Structures are given as C-alpha cells and as structure tokens.
C-alpha cells in the first residue's frame, strides 16, 4: 500500500500550455500543473 501524503509531497509543479493540455493546439495561455501523473489522476477517456 502507498502513503498518499508521501506521494503528494513528491509532486513537481510545472507550467503547461492550456491549449495543448485541453485541446491539443497551443494557445500561449499557461496553467499550473504537475510533471507526472499520480495514482490519484483519473484515466483520460477520449470523447467519441
């Protein structure tokens, strides 16, 4: 079993392009996120 607090403490914050994250096209608008997914990150399901 894993310790959630330990996992959260090791996250590395990064700036990501919002357009690339949400639509796949760069927008120049930066949003804050994390460098890697965690066990708490939901799976991405493409829209049909």
DSSP file (Angstrom, degrees, kcal/mol; ACC not computed):
  #  RESIDUE AA STRUCTURE BP1 BP2  ACC     N-H-->O    O-->H-N    N-H-->O    O-->H-N    TCO  KAPPA ALPHA  PHI   PSI    X-CA   Y-CA   Z-CA
    1    1 A X              0   0    0      0, 0.0     2,-0.3     0, 0.0     0, 0.0   0.000 360.0 360.0 360.0 151.6    0.0    0.0    0.0
    2    2 A X        -     0   0    0      4,-0.0     2,-0.7     3,-0.0     3,-0.1  -0.691 360.0-121.5-106.6 158.8    1.2    3.6   -0.6
    3    3 A X     >  -     0   0    0     -2,-0.3     4,-1.9     1,-0.2     3,-0.3  -0.875  16.6-156.2 -98.9 111.6    1.2    6.6    1.6
    4    4 A X  H  > S+     0   0    0     -2,-0.7     4,-2.5     1,-0.2     5,-0.2   0.861  92.1  54.4 -56.8 -38.7   -0.8    9.4   -0.1
    5    5 A X  H  > S+     0   0    0      1,-0.2     4,-2.0     2,-0.2    -1,-0.2   0.911 107.4  50.1 -63.9 -41.9    1.0   12.2    1.8
    6    6 A X  H  > S+     0   0    0     -3,-0.3     4,-0.8     2,-0.2    -1,-0.2   0.917 111.7  48.6 -61.8 -43.8    4.4   10.9    0.6
    7    7 A X  H >< S+     0   0    0     -4,-1.9     3,-0.9     1,-0.2     4,-0.4   0.932 111.6  48.7 -62.5 -46.6    3.2   10.8   -3.0
    8    8 A X  H >< S+     0   0    0     -4,-2.5     3,-1.0     1,-0.2    -1,-0.2   0.839 107.1  56.5 -64.5 -33.3    1.7   14.4   -2.8
    9    9 A X  H 3< S+     0   0    0     -4,-2.0    -1,-0.2     1,-0.2    -2,-0.2   0.709 103.7  54.7 -71.5 -19.2    4.9   15.8   -1.3
   10   10 A X  T << S+     0   0    0     -3,-0.9    -1,-0.2    -4,-0.8    -2,-0.2   0.462  78.5 121.0 -94.8  -0.7    7.0   14.5   -4.2
   11   11 A X    <   -     0   0    0     -3,-1.0     2,-0.6    -4,-0.4    26,-0.0  -0.365  54.5-144.6 -64.5 140.7    4.9   16.2   -7.0
   12   12 A X        -     0   0    0     24,-0.1    23,-2.5    -2,-0.0    24,-0.2  -0.931  13.4-137.8-109.2 112.8    6.9   18.6   -9.1
   13   13 A X  E     +A   34   0A   0     -2,-0.6     2,-0.3    21,-0.2    21,-0.3  -0.427  28.7 173.2 -69.8 142.6    4.9   21.7  -10.2
   14   14 A X  E     -A   33   0A   0     19,-2.3    19,-2.8    -2,-0.1     2,-0.5  -0.957  33.9-113.1-142.3 160.1    5.3   22.9  -13.9
   15   15 A X  E     -A   32   0A   0     -2,-0.3     2,-0.3    17,-0.2    17,-0.2  -0.855  36.7-172.4 -95.7 130.8    3.8   25.4  -16.2
   16   16 A X  E     -A   31   0A   0     15,-3.2    15,-3.0    -2,-0.5     2,-0.6  -0.905  31.0-108.2-123.1 149.8    1.8   23.9  -19.1
   17   17 A X  E  >  -A   30   0A   0     -2,-0.3     4,-2.2    13,-0.2    13,-0.2  -0.683  26.2-147.6 -76.6 120.2    0.2   25.4  -22.2
   18   18 A X  H  > S+     0   0    0     11,-3.5     4,-2.7    -2,-0.6     5,-0.4   0.875  95.2  53.0 -59.4 -40.9   -3.6   25.3  -21.6
   19   19 A X  H  >>S+     0   0    0     10,-0.4     4,-2.6     1,-0.2     5,-1.8   0.910 109.9  47.5 -62.6 -42.4   -4.4   24.8  -25.2
   20   20 A X  H  45S+     0   0    0      4,-0.3    -1,-0.2     3,-0.2    -2,-0.2   0.900 115.1  46.6 -65.1 -40.7   -2.1   21.9  -25.6
   21   21 A X  H  <5S+     0   0    0     -4,-2.2    -2,-0.2     1,-0.1    -1,-0.2   0.932 125.4  26.8 -66.5 -46.7   -3.4   20.3  -22.4
   22   22 A X  H  <5S+     0   0    0     -4,-2.7    -2,-0.2    -5,-0.2    -3,-0.2   0.770 139.7  10.9 -95.9 -27.6   -7.1   20.7  -23.2
   23   23 A X  T  <5S-     0   0    0     -4,-2.6    -3,-0.2    -5,-0.4    -2,-0.1   0.552  91.9-115.2-127.9 -13.2   -7.5   20.8  -27.0
   24   24 A X  S   <S+     0   0    0     -5,-1.8     2,-0.5    -6,-0.2    -4,-0.3   0.360  85.3 101.7  92.7  -6.5   -4.1   19.8  -28.4
   25   25 A X  S    S-     0   0    0     -6,-1.0    -1,-0.2    -7,-0.1    -2,-0.2  -0.958  78.6-114.0-114.5 124.4   -3.5   23.2  -30.0
   26   26 A X        +     0   0    0     -2,-0.5    -8,-0.0    -7,-0.2    -9,-0.0  -0.231  33.7 175.6 -55.6 139.5   -1.0   25.6  -28.3
   27   27 A X        -     0   0    0      2,-0.2    -1,-0.1     0, 0.0     3,-0.1   0.576  40.8-123.0-119.8 -18.9   -2.7   28.8  -27.0
   28   28 A X  S    S+     0   0    0      1,-0.3     2,-0.6     0, 0.0    -2,-0.1   0.311  74.9 121.9  86.9  -9.8    0.0   30.7  -25.2
   29   29 A X        -     0   0    0      1,-0.0   -11,-3.5     2,-0.0   -10,-0.4  -0.795  54.4-147.9 -89.1 118.5   -2.1   30.7  -22.0
   30   30 A X  E     -A   17   0A   0     -2,-0.6     2,-0.3   -13,-0.2   -13,-0.2  -0.666  16.4-175.8 -92.9 141.8   -0.1   29.0  -19.2
   31   31 A X  E     -A   16   0A   0    -15,-3.0   -15,-3.2    -2,-0.3     2,-0.4  -0.925  28.5-110.6-128.7 156.5   -1.7   26.9  -16.4
   32   32 A X  E     +A   15   0A   0     -2,-0.3     2,-0.2   -17,-0.2   -17,-0.2  -0.699  50.5 141.4 -89.8 137.7    0.0   25.3  -13.4
   33   33 A X  E     -A   14   0A   0    -19,-2.8   -19,-2.3    -2,-0.4     2,-0.3  -0.751  46.1 -84.2-150.9-161.7    0.1   21.5  -13.3
   34   34 A X  E     -A   13   0A   0    -21,-0.3   -21,-0.2    -2,-0.2   -23,-0.0  -0.913  24.7-127.4-123.7 150.1    2.4   18.7  -12.3
   35   35 A X  S    S+     0   0    0    -23,-2.5     2,-0.3    -2,-0.3   -22,-0.1   0.771  90.3  23.9 -67.3 -28.9    5.2   17.0  -14.2
   36   36 A X  S    S-     0   0    0    -24,-0.2   -24,-0.1    -3,-0.0    -1,-0.1  -0.967  80.8-108.8-139.7 153.3    3.8   13.4  -13.7
   37   37 A X        -     0   0    0     -2,-0.3     2,-0.2   -26,-0.0    -2,-0.0  -0.355  31.9-153.0 -73.1 160.6    0.5   11.7  -13.1
   38   38 A X    >   -     0   0    0     -2,-0.1     3,-1.7     4,-0.0    -1,-0.0  -0.738  37.3 -92.9-124.3 174.2   -0.1   10.0   -9.7
   39   39 A X  T 3  S+     0   0    0      1,-0.3    -2,-0.0    -2,-0.2   -35,-0.0   0.685 126.0  60.1 -62.1 -14.8   -2.4    7.2   -8.6
   40   40 A X  T 3  S+     0   0    0      2,-0.1     2,-0.4   -36,-0.1    -1,-0.3   0.558  79.7 104.5 -88.7  -9.4   -5.0    9.9   -7.9
   41   41 A X  S <  S-     0   0    0     -3,-1.7     3,-0.1     1,-0.1    -4,-0.0  -0.600  73.9-126.2 -76.7 123.7   -5.1   11.1  -11.5
   42   42 A X        -     0   0    0     -2,-0.4     2,-0.2     1,-0.1    -2,-0.1  -0.335  30.1 -99.2 -68.1 152.9   -8.2    9.8  -13.3
   43   43 A X        -     0   0    0      1,-0.1     2,-0.5    -2,-0.0    -1,-0.1  -0.471  35.6-119.5 -70.0 140.5   -7.8    7.9  -16.6
   44   44 A X        -     0   0    0     -2,-0.2     2,-0.5    -3,-0.1    -1,-0.1  -0.717  27.3-167.7 -83.4 126.7   -8.3   10.0  -19.7
   45   45 A X        -     0   0    0     -2,-0.5    -2,-0.0     0, 0.0    -1,-0.0  -0.963  21.0-127.4-117.0 115.6  -11.1    8.7  -21.9
   46   46 A X        -     0   0    0     -2,-0.5     2,-0.2     1,-0.1    -2,-0.0  -0.286  26.8-110.7 -61.7 143.8  -11.3   10.2  -25.4
   47   47 A X              0   0    0      1,-0.1    -1,-0.1     0, 0.0     0, 0.0  -0.497 360.0 360.0 -71.9 143.7  -14.7   11.6  -26.4
   48   48 A X              0   0    0     -2,-0.2    -1,-0.1     0, 0.0    -2,-0.1   0.433 360.0 360.0 -84.5 360.0  -16.5    9.7  -29.1
